[in-house]
Every structure is written in structure tokens, then in C-alpha cells.
Amino acid sequence: MVFDRRAQLGLSEDELAVRLGTTADEVEHIEVGGVLPVTSDLLLRLAAVLDVSVGQ
């Protein structure tokens, strides 16, 4: 879902990483479901940058 939304917004992994305050490698791990722990803080930052809502 992160990859699809990033692509819709025309963002590269590097651009998303800068906006999240992380690295492109970490963005890639998030997109492919790697072992990077997705904390609530990261989830909220992702939602804000990708302009989507987070359900509770």
C-alpha cells in the first residue's frame, strides 16, 4: 500500500525518506514488508506524508 500511494504521489523512495526523516533503505523495507519495526510514530508520519488516514 505504501508503494502504491508513493507512486500515485510521484515520490521516489529518496523523496519519501527525506519527508519521513529516514533512509531510502528503510522506505524499501517498509514497502516490501521487511523486518523494520513500524512504530505508531512511523505509521502516523507515513499517513501524514502520504495524505491518508489511519484507522484505530
CORNOR-V900993 format. One record per pair of residues at least 24 apart in sequence whose ideal C-beta (glycine too) atoms are under 10 Angstrom apart, sorted by the first residue. I is the first residue (numbers start at 1). J is the second residue. Records with the same first field share a line. If there is no record, write none. Layout:
I->J ; J
This chain:
1->30 ; 31 ; 46 ; 50 ; 52
2->27 ; 30 ; 31 ; 32 ; 33 ; 38 ; 46 ; 49 ; 50 ; 52
3->27 ; 28 ; 30 ; 31 ; 32
4->31 ; 50
5->46 ; 47 ; 49 ; 50 ; 51 ; 52
6->30 ; 31 ; 46 ; 49 ; 50
8->50 ; 51
9->49 ; 50 ; 51
11->49 ; 50
15->49
16->46 ; 49 ; 50
17->49
18->49
19->45 ; 46 ; 48 ; 49 ; 50
20->45 ; 46 ; 48 ; 49 ; 50
21->45 ; 49
22->46
